């Protein structure tokens, strides 16, 4: 059981880097295909185009600051 727990913990530590790489690759693939992506930054949602143009779409609430490794309960 301890080996299984260690294996799960090891996989959990790798998840942020792996998911970040997958997200970056998917974003680049979409832009390379000529489509736009939506991106949030500093309280706004922007549509980003393959040529680098950015169009502000909507103002949103500022993100909630979270310390890495912390748990948040959603009600």
Residue, then its C-alpha position, 0 to 999 in steps of 0.5 A: x500500500x505504501x508503494x501505491x501511495x508513493x506512486x500516486x504522490x509521484x504522479x501528482x507532483x508531475x501533473x502541473x508540468x505535464x498539463x502545462x505542456x499539453x495546454x501549450x501544445x494544444x494552444x499552438x496547434x489551434x493557432x497554427x491551424x488559423x483559428x483563434x483562442x481565448x485567454x484571460x489576463x489581468x481581469x479581461x478575456x481576450x481573443x488571440x489570433x494567429x497573427x498576434x492580434x488581441x481583441x478584448x472580449x469581456x471584463x471578468x472578476x480578478x482571479x483568486x490567489x491560490x498557494x500551490x498545494x493548497x486545497x479549496x472547498x467549493x460550496 
